[in-house]
Amino acid sequence: MAHSYPYTYSNLQRFLISKITKNKDVVTKVHIGKTLARNNIEGLQITIPMNKKRDSRKAIIFMARQHPG
């Protein structure tokens, strides 16, 4: 059995805004879809600035918070 205090959707949104604001030249928030509760599902694209050469890059994809609580 596992237990933790609630980490709400609002907490997540505040966290994302703070990280994107601080790293706006590298981090972009992209809309992926909607949950059953009609909340946005967002992804973060973390990459080099758009004005630099972008060929031969590798990608890493990871998921978090795919289950509530």
Sequence and secondary structure as in RCSB ss.txt:
>XXXX:A:sequence
MAHSYPYTYSNLQRFLISKITKNKDVVTKVHIGKTLARNNIEGLQITIPMNKKRDSRKAIIFMARQHPG
>XXXX:A:secstr
        HHHHHHHHHHHHHHTTTTEEEEEEEE TT  EEEEEEE S TTS  TT          S  
